[in-house]
Amino acid sequence: MENAKLSENFYDKIKPRLHKRIGRELRGAKHVFDLGCGDCELVRYLADTYGQKVAGVDISANSFPNKRNITKNNKRIRCIRKDAARLSFIRSETVDAVIISWALHEMKNPQAVLQETHRVLRPGGKVLVVEFQRNSLAQTLWNENYYTIKELTGSLGKAGFEDIRAKRIEHKQIIWINAHRGTN
């Protein structure tokens, strides 16, 4: 499908569907971090829907929530204003899963973010990268630079991830990649 055939609100329409898909993908993880979390919407969704211990990390103050620590239905949600390339406040090998959704292209040092992600994941832990595709509708709408699958899988491999699986979803507008930290 050509970009011209997609409506400008395409991403708003698919966001709830993507949240559900992300939740299903990460449902077995108990301790999850959302890097580049923005307003912590996905953080709240995962905690509310799957009962996970979820924290969001974002460097920007633009859409960051005023309430950073929320306890709701005995679930604690944390939103932390920090640089995802410097996760020194997280101990090594303690996180079950990390999601980086529509954010890696915004980060100043994406390779450092992926290396820090690898460090904080427990052996066998999962990273899920959901990103806009180069030459997608997003690039047309917002005039930003996005990645190809080859670039993203190469960066994940360079950071030490294994079992890297990538595909294009949602009319080939979104790149969906999951990878694991090795168990050795």
Helices and strands as residue ranges (DSSP letters): G 3-5, H 10-26, E 31-35, H 41-50, E 53-58, E 69-72, E 75-81, E 95-101, G 104-106, H 110-120, E 121-132, H 137-142, H 149-158, E 161-169, E 174-181
